[in-house]
Amino acid sequence: MQIRELIEAGAFINESDFVRDAIRHRLAEIKVIRCRDIDYDTARKEVTGYFKRHGEAFPDEAAEDLELDFDLVMRITQELRKDGTLEEA
């Protein structure tokens, strides 16, 4: 019923037009995050460098930008804070 009303209002040409538009919007919302398989020491160096370059950043941003596993980045972030390499925000 809502789709028919949108079509009658001129927002869409027909049901297929609505479905195509809905699919396009939904696909735009979904982002596949790739995770590289690298050793811990390399990941730690990359995470450390990321926070030095970006200053304030959230671990999920670092994980996404570096294509690293979020749990690994969280563990490294906690260790960096513990040893004083990374300050609490």
Summary of the structure (lengths in Angstrom):
residues: 89
radius of gyration: 21.5
end to end distance: 49.8
largest distance: 63.4
contacts: 199
relative contact order: 0.11
helix: 65%
strand: 0%
